[in-house]
Amino acid sequence: MAKQSGVNVLLQVGQGGGSPETFTTLQGQQDGSLSLDLTTADITDKSNAGWGGTLSVLSNATVNISGVTDVADTQLDAMRTSSMNRTTGNYRLLVDANGSYYEGTFNVTAFSENGTHTGAVEYSLTLQNDGIVVFNKL
């Protein structure tokens, strides 16, 4: 596998419509991660000859982003509003310099801001998928 710089992992916020939809990068990002999980159900029966059997039943995608900002950022404002109003939004997570990305509808399940009077505002957020997440390799 080729070396990959973490600087290329960027969260982009959908601008609410349009075809194709426009995405804008969330400013001040320092760390980002994506976790894909698969939940299975045990379907073991006597025909499995003593081996366990499973059925894939649920896929989840969780995105964690943290960063710092010293300016008003409309994308961060949109995510704050989405968290407070319990609404979903369209998001894209760029994962490499070629432009490959994951895209889907997500809920902002955690939103945190903190700062001191002498420094910039730090933020962290967690997004959980609300439906299908697609991967587009470029």
N, C-alpha and C positions, 0 to 999 in steps of 0.2 A: 504494500500500500504506500502511495506517495505521501511525503510529508505534507502536513496541512497546518496553516497558521490559524490559531484561535481568533485572530482579529477579523476573520472572514465570517464568523458566526454572528449574524445580526438579525434582530427582530424588526419586522416591518408591520405597520398598522394600516389596515384597509381604510380607504376614504369613504366607504359607504355607498357602493353602487358603481355604476358605469360598466361598460362592456368594451374592453376588459377593465376590471377594477384597477385603480391606481393604489399603490402601496408606498408609504413614506417611512423611512428608517427612524426608529426611536433614538433620540439623541443621548449621548453620554454613556452608552453601554460599556461596561467593563468585563462582565462575566455573563455567560449564557450556557444553558444546557437543555437538551431534549432527552426525555425518557419515554421509551415505547414499552408498554406492558401488555401481556396477553393473559387473560384469565381463562382457566380451563375448568371443565366439569368432569368429574370421575364417572366414566361409563363402563367400568369394569363389570363383566359378568362371567359366568362359568365357561363360556366359549373362549376366554382369553388365556386358557391354560396356565393360570397362575400369574400372568403378567397383568399389570395395570393398564387400563385404557383411558384415554382422555379425549375430550372434544373441545376444540377452540370455540369459546362462546363470546368473548368480549375483548376488544382492543382499546387501549387508552394511550393518549399522548399527553405528557406533561412538560411544559416549558418553564424554566426558571431563568429570570434575567435580573441583573443588578447593575447599577451604574450611579453616576453622579452628574448633577446638572446645576448650572448657575444662572440659567435663563429659563424663561417660560417656554415650555415645549408643548405644542398643541397635541402631539401624539400621547404624551404622558397625561395631559389633561383628559383626553378621550378615554384612556384606560382607567383613570381615577373615576370618571363619571360612570363608566361601564361597571366597575366594581361596586360603586355605591347604589346604582340603579338595578343591579343584578341582570344586566343585559349582555348578550353575546356580541362578538365582533369578528370580523375576518382578519386573520393574521397570516404572515408569511415568515418563516425562519430560514434565512439564507445560511447555507452550511459550507460553501466553498467558494474559492475565487472564480470558478467557472460560472457561478450563478445558480447552481442546483439548490432546490429549496423544498421545504415541507409547507403545505398550505391547508388551511381549514378554518372552521368556525370554532371559537374558543370562548370560555368564560374566564374572567379574571377572578380567580379564587382566593388570591391573597394580594394585598397592595400595602406597601409600607414606605413611609417617608420619614427621614430624620435629618437633623442638621444642627449645627451650632451657630451662634451669632457671628462667628468669625470664618465660617466655611461654607462650602457649597452644600446643596441638598443631596443626600444620598437616597436612592430608592431601590426597592426590590419588589418583584412581582412574580406570581405564579399563575400560569394559564392552564386550564384543563379543557381538552377537546369536547365539543358538543356536536358530534357527528363524525363523518368520515374525514380523515386527514390523508392527503395525497402527497406523494413524493415525485418531484419532477427533476430528473437528472439532465443537466445540460452539458 
